[in-house]
Amino acid sequence: MASPQASQYNNVTEYDNSRSIEARAIKSRPLRLLFANPGLHAFGNNEGGIKSFRGLIVAMAAAGHECKVISIPAPVPVDGSDHSQWGRLCSTIQDGSAMPPISVDFTDDLPIVELRQGRGGVFEQIRRLLLIRKRFGALVRQRVQDWNPDWVVWENGAGNLRFALTLARGKLALSIASTLLLPFGPASSKEWFLSSSTSVYRRIPKIICASVFMQKYVHNYAGLSSVYQPPVSYGAPPFRRVGRFDGAVTMVNPCVAKGAKIFEALAKSFPDTRFRAIKTYMGVYSGLRSLPNVEISPSREDLDEALSDTSVLVVPSICGESGAMIVLDAMLRGVPVIVSNDGGLPEYRLGVNDCIEVTPLRFVRTWTGAPRAIQAPVRVDPWCTALQPLISDASIWEARASKSVEAAQSYLKKLSVSPLSDYLRT
């Protein structure tokens, strides 16, 4: 599926590295996969990136591969869950079969939550980063030495890639979720926290992309081949239709990078309409708190509950995302969606819902060395045009909701980890 975002990058060309991977039906021994991600337990189950990574672990284990996991525990459980619940939360298994065991190793308690939230001064954050790198890296190194996995699966942004390559003894499979942390291409934030150069990325033997957009991007701007493996952790049907025509216009993770200023402008444009901002790990953009028609809601693990009483989900990201699982989560539950054309988001709307052009966020360094986000002026009119019929005409809303469910259910039936399994075997 070609992404409308491609028009923003004139030299993006069609690229497909799969070569009919699904059709080759490679038969081989199960892979030994070591998944290393420090935030799998500490950040809870309702963050899209964490949910996607956990779901991939569960799906690869269900496909017969031997999977081990290394992470950092939460000092206080974020949502009361532990790894034994991953199958319930993320599993794509639909026949009720038993999950194979997944071995999980945790480091001792480390200040990863405080680091993520930016608490303390620069030197304190550096101290935390070094502590996490040392102890988490030591455990990964030990497990690689003891177990000799085929691949160490790592997420971009989870740590220095040169360090990760060393830990994995060169057998690194990297999942890339955002252009912001990449050192190449027009959507890169070269002034942000870049810890690895393009040359380091070219040493990574296996790269996993969650959208066609991202696969094209890394190929065209760095010459990197990769596999297109979309997220698989949407759960098993049937899904409850929780959308309501008279519900609230909702946004998840209402921070600047996710387009909170666009959401704020929309709420101001429709002062008599209910809006809801669901807070997650990035906090809430301050401009939303003072608006009388905006409700700030806490995040919830149960998506039926989180999206209940929602009329339209707005996903106005401007941070170069590979995609957003919440788009399909909403569509499966009968909630119409309006998305920006940021990164791979257009692919996730499945040609059913509106897609609005935005200017990507930029980051620059201040004199203190800290990053500062710069956003182009908000153009709210196209968003208002897309939203107006969905909140004023019940028949239009119902037709869109039904088409969303149909398209999302059809998409879900085609999901598989076969592309990734076969890619890692070659």
N, C-alpha and C positions, 0 to 999 in steps of 0.2 A: 504494500500500500504506500503510495507516494504521499509525502507530507506537504501540505500547503506552505509550511515553513521554509521549504527548499527555495522558494522564490526570493527569500532574503539573502541567499548565498548564491551568486551567479554561477560559480564554478562547481556547484554540487551536481553530480551526475548519478544516474541509476547505477546501483552496485548491489550485487547479490553474491555472497560468499558461500551460500548453502550448497549449491550444485546438487539440488535434489537430495539433500541429506536424508530426508524421511524415507525416500524410495530405496535407499541402498541396503537397508535392513542388515547392518553390520552386526554379526554375532561374535561376542567376545566375552571374556571373564568380566565380572562386575568390577567397576572402578573403585579404588580406594581414595576417598575424598576427605580432606581435612578442611573444614570451614572455619576460618578465623575472623571473628568480628567482635571487637570489644564491647559494642553496645547492644547485643542481642537481648540481654536480660535487663540491663539497667534502664532502657528507654521504653519498656512496655510493648504491648502488642498492637497499639492503635496508630503507630507511626508507619507510614506507607513503606519507606525504605527497609525498615526492620521487618515488617510483615512480609515483604517480598523476599528478603533474604531467608527468613525462617521458612517460608513456604517452599522455597527452592530446596532447602535441606530436606524437608519432609517428602517432597515429590521425588527427589533423587533417591532417597532411601526406599520409597515405595516402588521405584523402578528397579530395585534390586541391588543398588550400589551400597557399598559399605561406607557409612558416613560417621565421622567424628567431628565434634564441635568444640571450639575453644572460645570463651568469652569472659567478661568480667561481671561478677554478681552485683546486684543492686544492694546498697547498704540497707535500704528499706524497700521492700518490694513495691514497684510502681503500681501494679494492678493486682497484686495477690497471686499472680500466676508463676509457674515455673516451666521448665522445658518439657515436663511430662504432658503439658496441655497443648503443645504445639500442633499435634495432630488434629485436635478439636478446632483450634483457631485457624489453621492454615491449610489443612489437608485438602488435596484435590481428589482423594479417593472417593468414589461414588458407590462402590459395591459393599461397603461395610467391612471390608477385609481388615485383618489385624495389621497394625504398623510394625515393621521390623524395628529392633532396638536402635536407638541413636545414642552413642556415647558422648556425654557432655563433660568437659573439664572446665572448671572455673578457677581463675586466679584468686588470690586473696582480695579483700575489699580494696579498691583503688578509686581515686577521686575523679572518675570519668564524668559523672553528672555535673560536678562543680566546674570542670573544664569546659564542658559543652555549654553551660549557662554563662560562662565568662566571669564567674565570681572572682573577686580579688584583683590585685594589680598584675601588671605584665610579668614581673618576676615570679609571682606565685603561680601564674598559669604556666610559665615555662617549667617551673619545678614539677608541677603536676604532670605535664606532658612527658618529661624525661622519666618520671617515676613509672608512668603507665607503659611507656615504650620499653623500659628495662624489664619490668616484671612480666608484662604480657608477651614480649618478644622472647623471653627466656623459656616460657612455657611452650610457645609455638616451636621454638628451636628443638626443645627436648622431644616433643611429640613427632616432629619430622624425623629426627634421628632414630627414635625407637620404632616408629611404625612404617616409615618409608612410604608415604602416600603417593599415588600417581599425580595428584594435583593438590595444591593449597589454594582454596577459593577465597579471594580477598575482595573487599569492596573499596572502590576508589574513594579517598577521603578518610579511610580508616587508619592511615598512617603513611609514613614516608615509603615510597615505592622501592627506592634503592635498598632500604632496610628490609622490606618485604621480600624482594627477590633473593636477598642473602639468606633470610630465614627459610625460604621455600627451596633453597638450593636450585634456583632457576625454574622450578616447576610451579610457576604462578599462573593462576587463572583469575583475571581481574574483571570484576563487574563494574561498568561505568554508568553512573546514574545522572550525571549533570555535566554540562559543558563548562561551568564556572571554574572547576578545579583543574581543567585541562590547560596545558601551556601553549596550545596551538588553536588556530582558527579564529574567525571573527566573533564568535560568541564566548570566547575565553575571557576570564577575568585575570589578565596577566599580572595585575597589581595586587591580587589577593594573596591568600596563604598558599602559594605554590611551593611545594617542597621537592618537586621532581621536574626534570627537563624532558623535552620531546625525545631526546636520545634514550632516556630511561624507559619511556613507554615503548619504544621500538625494540627493546630487549625482552619485553614481556611476551611469552610464547602464545598465550591464549587470552583473548579478550571477549567479554560477554556484553552485549548491548540489548537493552530492553525495548528498543524501538528501531524502525527502519531509518528514521532520521538520524539517530545516534550512530548507527552502523555506517551510513553514508558519510557522516561528519568525520569520524575518525579515519576513514579511508581516504577521503579527499584532502584533508588537511594535515595528515601525518603519515599516510601510506600504510595504515594499519588494517590488516584483515581481522575479521571477527565473526562471531555467530550471532544471529538474531534469535534471542530467547526471551519472549515476553513473560511477565510475571504469571504465575499459575495459582496463586494462593487466594482465590476468591471464595473458597468453600464449595460445598455441594448443594445443588438445588433440592427442593424448591426454595425460592427466595420470597419473602413476604413483600407485598406491594405496600410500602409505607408512605409513599408520596401522597400529598393532598393539594388540591388546587388552591384551597384557602390557607395553606400553611405558610411558613416563613421562607424568605429568600436566604439561603444559607451559604456560608463560606467556611471551609476547614483550614486551620492554621493561618489565622489572619495577621500575618507579618508582612513587612514591606516586600521581601523577596517573592512572596506568593501573590502579590498584587493587592494588598490591603488598601492602598490609596484609591485604587479603582473601585473596590467594594465600598469604600467611604463615599466616593462621589455618587455611586448608584443609590446609596441609602439617602443621601441628601436630595437626589433627584426625585425620589418617591417617598416623601415624608409620611404619607398615610399607609405605607406598606410595612409589614413586619419584616425585619432583617435579623439574622442570627449569626454570630461569629463563634465558631467552636474552637476554643483554645486548645492547643496541643503543646509541643515541646519548644516552640519559638516565641511564646508569649503573644500578646495582643497589641496591635498598632494603637498608639495612644489616641489618635484621632477618632477611633470608633467608640471609645468609652463615653464621650460626651454627647453622643447622638441619642435622642429620646426613643427613636424607633429601632435601635439596635440592642439586641439582647446578647450578652456574653455568656456562653455556655461552656461547661467543662467537657473535656473529651470523654468518650466512653468506648470501652472495648467492644461492646455489642453494637454492630453497625445498624441493625434494625432499630435499636433504641436511639443511636446517635442521629440517624437520618429521619426519624419519625417526625411528623408535623412539618415536613419540608415540602415546599412548593417547587422551588427551582434551586439547583446547586450551581453556584458561580465559582469557576476555577480560573482566576485571572493571572496566573503565574507569569513572572517576567525574569526568571532566574535560569533559563536554559535547561529545563528538566528533560530527562529522557522520556518521561511519561508520568502519569498519575493514576494509580490504581483506584483512587476514590471516584474517578469518573465512571468507570465500569461498575464499581460497587453501587453507585447511585442508580445507574441505568438498570441494573438487575433488579432494583427495588422500586422501579416505576417512578423515578425522579428525573425530570428533564434537566439537562445540563447546558450551561453556556461556558465555553472554554476560550482561552487565548490561543494564539497560534505559536506559543512558546515551545521550542524544541519539538518533542514527539507528542505533545498533547493532542494535536489534530487527529492523529491516528486513533487515539483512544475514544474519540467520540463516535467512531464507526460510521461516519458519513450521515449521521442522523441529526445531531445537535449543532447549534450555531457555533462558529469559530470566529473570534474577533482579533484583528491584527493589533499587536502591541510592539513597543520598542523595548528591547531587553535591558535589564538593569546593568549598570556599570559600577565597578569598584575602583577607587583610587586610594592611595596611601596618604594619610595626613602627616604632618611634620613629626608626630609622635610615633609614626610607624603603624598605627592602627588603621584598619580598612574603613573607608567611608563609602556608603552606597549613594549613587546618583541615579535618580529616576527621571526620565523625560516627562514633560507635562502630560497629565492624564487627558485623554480624549474619551469622554464618557458617552457622547451621543450614540456611537454604534452599540454600546452595551445597553443603553436605554431602549434603542430600537428593537434589539433582540429580546429584551425582558418584557416589554410592554404587553405584547399579545399573550404571553404565557401567564400573566397575572391578572388579565382583564377578560379573557375569553375561555370559559371552561372547556368548550369543545376543542379549541386549539391545544389547550394543555393536555386534555385526555388523549388526543391523537398522538401528540409527541411522547407522552409517557408510555403509551402502548408500543409505539415504534421503538422506543429505547429498550424496553423489555425484550422485544422480539430480536432485535439486533444483538443485544448483549448475550442472550441465551444461546443464539446461534454461534457467536464467537467463542463462548465458553466450551462448547462441545468440541471445538477443534484444538483446544490447548493441549500441549504435550511437552515433556522434557526430552523427547527423542532428539530434537536438533542439538541440544547441549550434550547429551550423552554420546552421540556419534561424533560430534566435534572434538570432545575430549579424548576420544579413542584414536584419533588420527594424528 
